[in-house]
């Protein structure tokens, strides 16, 4: 399995292994807008704001554009520097203490609310630990060892929140706060991955076809190229025809 392999299961279904591992440092403005609306809609998210900030939030029509939050004050007295209030609303809130209070993190909101029903979720924070979990938990999931080395050379990006700067009475500039880190897979994970890879290599080498004269027949890997059964599981065209009736998807139809 290469790092370009697309997840066909789970919360990252539709994204590649590399996309899940890395995430992005370019946060989608529409996602930010919807997250802000979500935060304003529930009192629990407003708890850290003072009375003046609450009045400001409750009486504004907010629009998120490229790098800017535009406000449309209902009264002149609501104009001012409200950057602190906006920053607090945009916190990722992915700490254990926040989750225990029932606060939704930016990443959870993206995957479970904003991206729900879409063909694939929007890329947000990278999640190398999900790749680790897949390797250690899912029987048929492994990554070619050289591809693991490639992943570990890449950066992983985590969304932490945004910095908001007051520009004018109606505009606030915002800058996503994204942490860039490197990740190394644990020795245990690498061993599990290597064992799976070695096992698959042996299965592929030993899988052969014998004709009625006892002679080995050449296998082809062309007609079902691009399928999980052939590219990942190593089944030949002949295997897929005989075992799965010409339906490569029938080889792995588990929705995790």
N, C-alpha and C positions, 0 to 999 in steps of 0.2 A: 504494500500500500504506500503510495507516495503522498507527499504533503499537499498535493493538488486534489486528492480524493475528496469528494463531496459527502458530507454526512447525510445518510438516508434515514436517520432516526434521531430521537431526542430533541432537546430544546434548541440545538444549533442546526437542525435539519435544513439543508440547502446551502450551508456555508462550507468552505473547504477547511481541512485540518489547519492549513497555514493561517487562514483568516481568523479562526477561533483562537489559535495560539497567539497571534500578534495583536488582534484588535485594531483600533485606529486612533490616531491623534487628531483627526478631522471630524468633529462631532456635528452631526446633521442638524441644521437649524430648525427643521420642522419637528424633529424629535425634541429638541430643547423647548420649543414653543408648547408642545403638548404636555411635556413634563411640568412646565411652569403652571399651566392651566390645572393640571392634576393636583399640584401642591396647594394651589389657592382654593381648590374645591373642598378640602377637608380641614377642619379646625386643628387637628393634631399637628399639621405641618406649620401652622401659624403661631404655635405656642411660644416660640422664642422671640417673636416680634413685640415691640412695645405698642402702646395704644395709637400713637401717631402713625406708625408704620402700618398698622392694621387698617386704619382709616384710608391711608393712601392706597394700599393693595385692593381694598374692597370697592373703591370708587374709581378705579382706573380701567381704561380699555387699553390693554397691552398688546403690542405686535412685535414679534421677533423677526428680524431681518438679518442679512449677512453681517454678523459682528455687532449688531445693535439691537437694543430693546427700545421701542418707541412707546411713550406713554401719552395718553390723551386726557389730561386732568379735567374733572368736572367743574372744579373751582380753582381760582387763581392761588388760593391758599395751599393747594395740594402740590404745587410746583416746588421742587427742591431736590436735594441730594438724598435719594433713597437707595443708594447702592448697597448699603449693609443689608437691608431687608431682602433685596433680590438675591444677594449672595447666599444668605441663609436658606432661601427657598430652593436654591440649586445644589445644595450639598448632596453628595451621593448617598449618605446615610447608610453605608454598608457595614458599619461597625456593629458588633454583636449587641451592644447596649441599645443602639437605635432599633435594630430588628426586634428586640424583645419588647420594645414599646409599640410595635406595630407599624413602624415607619418603613415605607417602601423605598428601596434603593433605586438609583437611576438605572442600573443594569437590569434589575428585576422588572422595572416598569417597561423597559425596552423590550425584553424577551416575552413577558407574559401579558402585557397590555397593548403597547404601541404596535408591536410586530405580529400580534395574534391574527391569524387568518391570512397573512401574507405568504407568498411562496417561499420566502426565506427571511429570517430576522435581519434587522439592520445591524451592521457591525458596530459594536460599542467597545467596552473594555475587553482586552485579551484575557483568555482563561486557560493557561497552560495546565492548570491542575485538572481541568476537565479531560484533556488529552491523557494525562497520567491515569486518571480514573478509568478511562476507556481501555487503555492498555492492560491495566491490572484486573479489570472486571469483566469485559466483554470477550467471550471466547475467541471469536474470529477477528478481533481488532488488533492489528499490529502495524508498525511502520518500518519500512526498510531502514536498517541501521545507518546507512549513509545519509538518509533523509533526516533521521534524528539529529545527526551532527549538523546538518544544514539548519534545522530549526533552532538549535541552541546558539547559533551565531546571530540569529535575528533578535530584534528588540520586541518586547511585549509592552503594550500601552494600556494603562489603567486610568479611567476617568475618575477624578476626585471632586470636581465641582467647577465653578467658574469664578473668575475675578471680574467684578463689575466696577466700571469707572464712570463717574458723572461727567457728562459732556455739556449738555444744555438742560433747560428746564423740561424738555420733552424727550431727550435722548440719553441713553446709557450704553456705553461700549462694554461688551463682554468678551472675555478671553477664556476658553476652556483650560482648566488645570489638568494636565495629563502627565502621569508619572511614567517614565520610560525605564524599564528594568530588563535584566537578562535572567533567563531561567535555565537551570540545569536539572535534568531528570535524575531522580534518585537511583542509586545502584540497584536496588530491588526492582524498580520499574524497568531499567535497561536489561536486566537479566530475564525478566518475564517476556519482554519484547523480543530479545534475541532467541529465546527458546521457541517462541511462536514462529518466528521467521525461519529458524532451522527446521522445525517440524514441517512447515509448508514446503520448504525446498526439497525435503526428502520425499514428501508425498508427490510433488510434481515430478521428481526424477523417477520415482517408482511407478507412476501411473503410465501405463502403456497399453497398447492394443495388440492382440495376437489374432492373425487370420486363421482360416480352417486348416492351413498347412503348418501351423505352428510358427509362422514367421511374423516378426514384429512389423506392424503397419505404421507408416508415418502419420503423425497427427498434425492437424493444422490449427492455427489460432488466428483466423482471419474474419470469418463470417460474424462472430459475436464479439469482435474487438470493441472495447468501450464499455462492456458490461461488467458488473461486479463479479459475476461467476467466472469470467475468463481472465480479466485483468488482475483481480485480487485473489480469487480462489484457485486459479490455475487450470480450470477445466478447458479441454480442447473443444473444437467444433463438434467432433464426433461424440464426446462425452455429453455435451449439452443436448445433442440430438437424441441420444439413446436414453440417458438418465432422466432428463427433464423435458423430453418431448419437444425440443427446439425452443423452450421458453427459459431463457437465462435467468429471469427474475424469480423463477420458482426455486432457485437454489438457496436463496436467503431472503425470507419474507417475514422477518421478525420486526415488529414495531416496538422499539425499546421505549 
